[in-house]
Amino acid sequence: MKLGFIGFGRMGGNMVKRLLDRGHEIAVYARRPEVRAEAAGLGATPAASLADLVDHLASPRVVWMMIPAGDAVDATLKELTPLLARGDIIVDGGNSNYRDSIRRAESAKARSVHYIDAGTSGGIWGLQVGYCLMVGGVPEAVRVVEPAFRDLAPEGGYLHVGPSGAGHFVKMIHNGIEYGMQQSYAEGFAILHDGPYAFDLRAISALWNHGSVVRTWLHELAERAFTS
């Protein structure tokens, strides 16, 4: 399918690469010429403005935003939404507050434009292993974008979790769990480091990644950090 992308940073850029590798046609909007050139070098169509981006897409247009949550999203939507037509779709793949996503979906609906909130997890590793996608929005819009969702995600890594706001609500809880796990690991290793024994923290982190109930991908990253 053909999509427009706003945001070509570490996450957005890798998502564009993954979609291009799987045969999708991507137009990328970026203000800086060097970023547009980088996108073009990967096979994407560069767009110098949001109007240019929209012109590169066919109805129903799908525009995916990977930009920082907050004012930047509202500013982009203020310029983008009037350029779209009935049935077009906006996807917010950032970490927006779910209440903001509900509000933005209602605002888009007033213009007959669909708004999908897609909580996205996977970081820079998603290019190779895929992204976990937690998607909220009306079913008819989600179905249109589903080919991209399925190609971005590994098997079992995409789910339409509910209506507008639901995707970012699930991502919010996901992030809370992630941060809690990171804090627990950090506190545990700090106690080991400051305790009465001269532990090899790298060796213990490697040990816990083999058969332990606390083994996780986050803990694998901790082991790599100790190794480096």
Secondary structure, 3 states (H helix, E strand, C coil): CEEEEECCCHHHHHHHHHHHHCCCEEEEECCCHHHHHHHHHHCCEEECCHHHHHHCCCCCCEEEECCCCCHHHHHHHHHHHHHCCCCCEEEECCCCCHHHHHHHHHHHHCCCCEEEEEEEECHHHHHHHCCEEEEECCHHHHHHHHHHHHHHCCCCCEEEEECCCHHHHHHHHHHHHHHHHHHHHHHHHHHHHHCCCCCCHHHHHHHHCCCCCCCCHHHHHHHHHHHC
